[in-house]
Amino acid sequence: MRARALALVALLARASLAFADLDDASERREIDDYHYVFSADCQPYMTWQARALYESWRAIGSPGRMTRLISCTDDEYARYEHMDVVPDTVKCPSFVWYAKEKFGDDDGYSAYNLPGGMNHWAQNVGTDRKWVVKLDADMLLLKPLSVREIPASKGVAASGQYDYLVGTKNGMAKWFVDEEVEKRLAPVGGWEIFDAEDFVNMTPHWFAQTVKVRMDKRIWFPYRGTGDVYVSEESPRPWISEMYGFVFGCGLAGLTHNVMRSVQLYAGMKPWDEASADPFIVHYGLRMDEGPYSWDKHWEPGHLERMTCATRDVEPFPVVPYPKRPSAHALQQERHNYIKVKIMYITVSAINDAVKKYNDEKCGRGARSHRVETKSLPIIPKGRDVPMKPSREDPKVKPRMTQKPTPVPVMHRAERAGDATERLLARKATLKVEREIAHEERMHRMWTMGSLTWVVGFCVIVYRFVRTKTRQRSEQRRRRETNPFREV
């Protein structure tokens, strides 16, 4: 009897555990199978970007996990006070001078930190999730990423489109990979969704190929086949070497790409279709312009320390006024311009709010609020960058902060060229998109006018046909009535 009772208790316990597991499974979300990861360093410029990305991830429901990889020198780590900006932060070595230490190549390339840090994390830390989402620090998430909407699978990565990587199609790739690998290449970058095992297998190739591309003199100036229009005799190496390293690394790892153009929208650009009008990701790596408003993360205010208790009153970034919603009957171009300005507003507001929230949590409330009315925010004239320091020739220019700024790190000449390349290529892409939108509007109007003409013409033909038939019947009736032999 006692044995039966014990068996019954054990059975009930197993049943309760099974129901508990069932409840846990029902509560688990598909969007929690993703590990978002991005690379940064210890500079103030990257710190506020990291916090803004982290807060955007929290705003969409904290799906899965998010990890920041920071690559800094020992001295930088000793001075760094913001390990808590992203709670899950992994310290990586600095890879800026990796090629010099390994191969004697006297080239300080800060972009080595991206593949170097990703490879360090993938091989030494890794993830417990099914998918890895690679992001850039200067991105904001608007919706959780999911392979249900952005298809990826084992062996196939979902990726953003970067058409200026022309070396994937013009024969340059043959210098780095064989013909079979070349068939798998695609001009992709920015964000990606990988199967977690694929990501671990890919990162060593990514890092090795980045070094290989960066050091190969065949693609240095005056060679123009990389798509980097800013290579010069003074700065001969393409800044986008890392992007080619990524593409070649994916190919060597046996991966192909599902290229998804409309998942990401650059802040300051008009959407080109309905999908890009509702993007998953906003990328603010380029200058934003709208009327007299202009903002660029690369300007001096972006390099100021603004996330300590002593610097929490540094002026927030200027925000474009919120746009007026177009009518329900507005043309597509008007609606897309509204979305463009709305995304600009959301982007900079989210950055300011993320910085303020961090400062409030760290230092307590009481500092000046960053939620300033947009009318009172300084507007930067279009076509004029914020000066790095007051000019003696222009005494009216004053620093836009309330206290002495921290020194601005000097940007490597190649990095400036890379930023300029990206801006130029994006401007060309913007013009191309605007031409496509204008063409679409013209075609829409022509189709509408053609349809109306056809309908009106059809109605006229039907009307004339009916009228003719009516007249014929009336004439026949009249003839029958006047026919003298009608009753014979």
C-alpha positions in Angstrom: 0.0 0.0 0.0 2.8 2.3 0.9 4.6 1.5 -2.3 1.5 2.4 -4.3 1.2 5.7 -2.5 4.8 6.6 -3.3 4.4 5.7 -6.9 1.3 7.9 -7.1 3.2 10.8 -5.6 6.0 10.3 -8.1 3.6 10.2 -11.0 1.9 13.4 -9.8 5.3 15.1 -9.4 6.3 14.1 -13.0 3.0 15.4 -14.3 3.4 18.7 -12.6 6.9 19.1 -14.0 5.6 18.3 -17.5 2.9 20.9 -17.2 5.5 23.4 -15.9 7.7 22.7 -19.0 4.6 23.1 -21.2 3.9 26.5 -19.6 7.5 27.6 -20.1 7.4 26.5 -23.7 4.2 28.4 -24.3 5.7 31.6 -22.7 8.9 31.4 -24.9 8.8 33.8 -27.8 10.3 33.0 -31.2 12.0 36.4 -31.1 13.9 35.3 -28.1 16.0 32.9 -30.2 18.2 35.8 -31.4 21.4 37.2 -30.0 22.1 40.8 -31.1 25.8 41.7 -31.1 27.7 44.8 -32.1 31.2 46.2 -31.9 32.4 49.4 -30.2 35.4 51.0 -28.5 36.1 53.1 -25.4 35.6 56.5 -27.0 32.7 58.8 -25.9 31.6 58.9 -29.6 30.9 55.1 -29.5 29.6 55.0 -25.9 26.4 57.1 -26.5 25.8 55.2 -29.7 26.0 51.9 -27.8 23.5 53.1 -25.2 21.1 54.3 -27.9 21.1 51.0 -29.6 20.7 49.2 -26.3 17.7 51.3 -25.4 16.1 50.7 -28.8 16.4 47.0 -28.1 14.7 47.4 -24.8 12.0 49.5 -26.4 11.0 46.6 -28.7 10.6 44.2 -25.9 14.2 43.1 -25.2 14.0 40.1 -27.6 16.7 37.4 -27.0 20.0 38.9 -25.8 22.1 41.9 -26.7 25.9 42.0 -26.3 28.4 44.9 -26.9 31.9 44.0 -27.8 34.4 46.7 -26.9 38.0 46.6 -28.3 40.3 48.9 -26.3 43.9 49.1 -25.2 44.9 48.4 -21.6 45.3 52.1 -20.8 41.8 52.8 -22.3 40.2 50.1 -20.2 41.9 51.5 -17.1 40.2 54.9 -17.7 36.9 53.7 -19.0 33.9 54.2 -16.8 31.0 53.0 -18.9 31.1 49.2 -18.8 27.4 49.4 -17.6 26.2 51.2 -20.7 25.2 47.8 -22.0 24.9 45.3 -19.2 26.2 42.4 -21.3 29.5 43.8 -22.4 32.5 41.6 -23.5 36.0 43.1 -23.3 38.1 42.3 -26.4 41.7 43.2 -27.2 42.4 46.1 -29.5 43.1 45.0 -33.0 44.0 48.4 -34.5 47.7 47.5 -35.0 47.1 43.7 -35.5 48.7 43.7 -38.9 51.8 45.4 -37.7 52.2 43.0 -34.7 51.6 40.0 -36.9 53.0 40.9 -40.3 55.1 44.0 -39.7 52.6 46.1 -41.8 52.8 49.7 -40.4 49.0 50.3 -40.8 46.7 51.3 -37.9 43.3 50.3 -39.2 40.6 50.7 -36.6 38.1 48.7 -38.6 40.2 45.6 -37.6 38.3 45.8 -34.3 35.1 44.7 -36.0 36.1 41.3 -37.3 38.7 40.8 -34.6 36.2 41.5 -31.8 33.5 39.3 -33.4 35.9 36.4 -33.9 37.2 36.8 -30.3 33.6 36.6 -29.0 32.5 33.8 -31.3 35.4 31.5 -30.5 35.8 32.3 -26.7 32.3 33.2 -25.5 29.6 32.3 -28.0 25.9 32.2 -27.6 23.1 29.9 -26.4 20.7 31.2 -29.0 19.8 29.8 -32.4 20.5 32.9 -34.4 23.1 35.7 -34.3 22.2 39.2 -35.5 25.2 41.4 -36.3 24.6 45.1 -36.1 26.5 48.3 -36.3 26.7 50.6 -33.3 25.0 53.5 -35.2 21.8 51.6 -35.7 18.4 51.7 -33.9 16.0 48.8 -33.8 12.3 49.6 -34.5 11.0 46.0 -34.6 12.4 42.6 -33.5 14.1 40.7 -36.3 12.8 37.3 -37.1 13.5 34.7 -39.8 9.8 34.4 -40.2 9.8 37.8 -41.9 13.5 38.0 -42.9 14.2 34.5 -44.2 17.5 33.0 -43.1 18.5 29.3 -42.6 21.5 27.0 -42.1 24.0 28.1 -44.8 22.0 31.2 -45.9 22.5 34.5 -44.1 19.9 37.3 -44.4 21.8 40.5 -45.3 21.5 44.1 -46.2 22.4 45.3 -49.7 25.5 47.5 -50.3 25.7 48.0 -54.1 29.0 50.0 -53.9 30.9 46.7 -53.2 31.5 46.4 -57.0 34.5 44.2 -56.4 32.2 41.3 -55.9 31.2 41.5 -59.6 34.0 43.1 -61.6 36.6 40.4 -61.3 38.5 41.8 -58.3 37.3 38.9 -56.1 39.4 36.4 -58.2 42.5 37.8 -56.5 41.2 36.5 -53.1 38.9 33.6 -53.6 38.5 30.8 -56.2 35.8 30.6 -58.8 33.5 28.4 -56.8 33.6 30.7 -53.8 33.1 33.8 -56.1 29.7 32.4 -57.2 28.5 32.7 -53.6 29.5 36.3 -53.2 27.0 39.2 -52.8 27.4 43.0 -52.2 26.2 42.8 -48.6 27.0 44.3 -45.2 25.7 46.3 -42.3 23.2 44.0 -40.6 23.0 40.2 -40.9 21.1 37.3 -39.4 23.2 34.1 -39.2 22.6 30.6 -38.0 24.7 30.6 -34.8 27.0 27.7 -35.9 27.5 29.4 -39.3 28.6 32.6 -37.5 31.2 30.7 -35.5 32.6 29.1 -38.6 32.6 32.3 -40.6 34.4 34.8 -38.2 37.9 33.4 -38.6 37.6 33.8 -42.4 36.2 37.3 -42.0 39.2 38.5 -39.9 41.8 36.8 -42.0 40.3 38.1 -45.3 40.1 41.6 -43.9 43.8 41.6 -43.2 44.5 40.0 -46.6 42.5 42.6 -48.5 43.9 45.5 -46.5 47.5 44.5 -47.2 47.1 43.6 -50.9 48.8 46.4 -52.9 47.0 45.4 -56.1 43.8 47.1 -54.8 45.6 50.2 -53.5 45.5 53.6 -55.4 45.4 54.1 -58.3 43.2 50.9 -58.6 39.6 52.0 -58.7 37.8 48.6 -58.8 36.9 48.5 -55.1 34.2 51.2 -55.3 36.0 53.4 -52.7 36.2 56.7 -54.6 38.3 58.4 -51.9 41.4 56.4 -52.2 44.3 58.6 -53.1 48.1 58.7 -53.3 48.1 60.0 -49.7 45.6 57.4 -48.5 45.9 54.5 -50.9 44.2 51.7 -49.0 40.4 51.3 -49.4 38.7 52.0 -46.1 36.0 49.4 -47.0 38.6 46.6 -46.9 36.8 45.1 -43.9 33.5 44.9 -45.8 35.3 42.9 -48.6 36.8 40.8 -45.9 33.3 40.0 -44.6 31.9 39.1 -48.0 34.9 36.9 -48.9 34.9 35.3 -45.4 31.2 34.4 -45.8 32.0 32.8 -49.2 34.9 30.8 -47.8 32.6 29.6 -45.0 30.2 28.2 -47.6 27.5 30.8 -47.0 25.2 32.4 -49.5 22.9 35.4 -48.8 19.3 36.3 -48.9 19.7 40.0 -49.8 17.0 42.1 -48.2 17.2 45.7 -49.4 14.3 47.1 -47.4 14.9 45.9 -43.9 17.1 48.9 -43.2 16.5 52.6 -43.9 19.1 55.3 -43.6 17.9 58.2 -41.5 17.6 61.2 -43.8 16.7 59.1 -46.9 13.2 58.6 -48.3 11.8 55.1 -48.4 11.7 53.5 -51.9 8.9 51.0 -51.3 6.3 50.1 -48.7 8.6 47.7 -46.9 11.3 50.4 -46.5 8.7 52.8 -45.2 8.3 50.5 -42.2 11.9 49.4 -41.6 13.2 47.0 -38.9 16.4 49.0 -38.5 17.3 52.7 -38.8 21.0 53.5 -39.7 22.2 57.0 -38.9 25.7 56.8 -40.3 25.1 59.7 -42.8 24.2 63.4 -42.5 20.5 64.2 -42.3 19.1 67.3 -44.0 15.6 68.8 -44.1 15.2 72.5 -44.9 17.4 74.5 -42.6 17.9 71.5 -40.3 21.1 69.4 -40.6 22.8 66.9 -38.2 25.6 64.5 -38.5 26.9 62.2 -35.8 30.5 62.8 -37.0 30.5 66.5 -36.0 32.2 67.7 -32.9 29.3 67.4 -30.5 29.2 63.7 -31.2 32.7 63.3 -29.8 32.0 65.1 -26.5 31.7 63.2 -23.3 28.1 63.4 -22.3 27.5 60.4 -20.1 29.1 61.3 -16.8 27.6 63.2 -13.9 30.0 66.1 -14.6 29.0 66.3 -18.3 25.3 65.5 -18.1 24.4 69.1 -19.0 26.1 69.0 -22.4 23.6 70.2 -25.0 21.5 67.4 -26.5 21.6 66.9 -30.2 19.2 69.1 -32.2 16.0 67.5 -33.3 14.1 68.3 -36.5 10.5 69.5 -35.9 8.0 66.7 -36.1 6.4 66.7 -39.6 2.7 67.2 -40.4 0.9 64.0 -41.3 -0.1 64.0 -44.9 -3.7 63.5 -45.9 -5.1 60.1 -46.8 -5.2 61.2 -50.5 -1.6 62.4 -50.6 0.7 61.2 -53.3 3.3 58.6 -52.5 6.2 61.1 -52.7 4.6 63.3 -50.1 3.9 60.3 -47.8 7.5 59.1 -48.2 8.9 62.5 -47.4 6.7 62.5 -44.2 8.2 59.2 -43.2 11.7 60.5 -43.9 11.4 63.4 -41.5 9.5 61.3 -39.0 12.4 58.8 -38.9 14.9 61.7 -38.5 12.8 63.0 -35.5 12.5 59.5 -33.9 16.3 58.8 -34.4 17.7 61.9 -32.7 15.0 62.0 -30.1 15.7 58.4 -29.2 19.5 59.1 -28.9 18.8 62.1 -26.6 16.4 60.1 -24.5 18.8 57.2 -24.1 21.6 59.5 -22.9 19.3 61.3 -20.5 17.9 58.0 -19.1 21.4 56.7 -18.5 22.5 59.9 -16.7 19.3 59.9 -14.6 19.9 56.2 -13.5 23.6 56.8 -12.8 23.5 60.3 -11.2 19.9 60.7 -10.1 17.3 63.0 -11.5 17.6 66.8 -11.4 19.7 67.8 -14.3 18.2 69.8 -17.2 15.8 67.6 -19.2 16.8 66.7 -22.7 13.2 66.8 -23.8 13.5 70.4 -25.0 10.9 71.9 -27.3 12.2 71.5 -30.9 11.7 75.2 -31.6 14.4 76.1 -29.0 16.9 73.7 -30.3 19.8 75.1 -32.4 19.4 74.6 -36.1 22.5 74.1 -38.1 22.3 75.8 -41.5 22.3 73.3 -44.4 25.7 73.1 -46.1 27.6 74.2 -43.0 29.3 71.8 -40.7 29.7 72.5 -37.0 33.2 73.9 -36.5 35.6 71.9 -34.5 36.6 75.0 -32.5 35.7 78.7 -32.6 37.4 80.5 -35.5 39.4 83.7 -34.9 37.9 85.0 -38.1 34.4 84.3 -37.0 34.0 85.5 -33.3 30.3 84.7 -33.4 30.9 80.9 -33.5 30.9 79.6 -29.9 31.2 76.0 -28.6 27.7 74.4 -28.1 28.2 73.2 -24.6 28.0 74.6 -21.1 31.5 73.6 -19.9 35.0 72.9 -21.2 34.8 70.1 -23.8 36.9 66.9 -23.6 39.5 66.6 -26.2 38.2 65.4 -29.6 40.0 62.3 -30.8 41.8 62.8 -34.1 40.1 60.7 -36.8 42.4 58.8 -39.0 42.6 60.2 -42.5 41.5 56.9 -44.0 38.5 56.9 -41.6 37.5 60.4 -42.8 37.8 59.2 -46.4 35.7 56.1 -45.5 33.0 58.3 -44.0 33.1 60.6 -47.0 32.9 57.6 -49.3 29.8 56.3 -47.5 28.2 59.7 -47.6 28.9 60.2 -51.3 27.6 56.8 -52.2 24.5 57.2 -50.1 23.8 60.6 -51.7 24.0 58.9 -55.1 21.7 56.2 -53.8 19.3 58.9 -52.5 19.2 60.6 -55.9 18.7 57.2 -57.6 15.8 56.5 -55.2 14.3 59.9 -55.7 14.4 59.4 -59.5 12.8 56.0 -59.1 10.0 57.5 -56.9 9.5 60.4 -59.4 9.3 57.8 -62.2 6.9 55.7 -60.2 4.7 58.8 -59.6 4.7 59.6 -63.4 3.8 56.0 -64.2 1.1 56.1 -61.6 -0.4 59.3 -63.1 -0.1 57.9 -66.6 -1.8 54.7 -65.6 -4.5 56.6 -63.8 -5.1 58.9 -66.8 -5.0 56.0 -69.2 -7.5 54.1 -67.1 -9.8 57.1 -66.9 -9.6 57.6 -70.6 -10.4 54.0 -71.3 -13.4 54.0 -68.9 -14.7 57.3 -70.4 -14.2 56.0 -73.9 -16.0 52.7 -73.1 -18.9 54.6 -71.5 -19.1 56.8 -74.6 -19.2 53.8 -76.9 -21.8 52.1 -74.8 -23.9 55.3 -74.7 -23.7 55.7 -78.4 -24.6 52.0 -79.0 -27.6 52.2 -76.7 -28.7 55.5 -78.2 -28.5 54.0 -81.7 -30.4 51.0 -80.7 -33.0 53.1 -79.0 -33.4 55.3 -82.2 -33.7 52.2 -84.4 -36.4 50.7 -82.2 -38.3 54.0 -82.2 -38.0 54.2 -85.9 -39.3 50.7 -86.4 -42.2 51.3 -84.0 -43.1 54.5 -85.9 -43.0 52.7 -89.3 -45.2 50.0 -88.0 -47.7 52.5 -86.7 -47.8 54.4 -90.1 -47.8 51.3 -92.3 -51.1 51.3 -94.2 -50.9 47.6 -94.7 -50.4 46.9 -91.0 -53.9 45.4 -90.5 -54.1 43.6 -93.9 
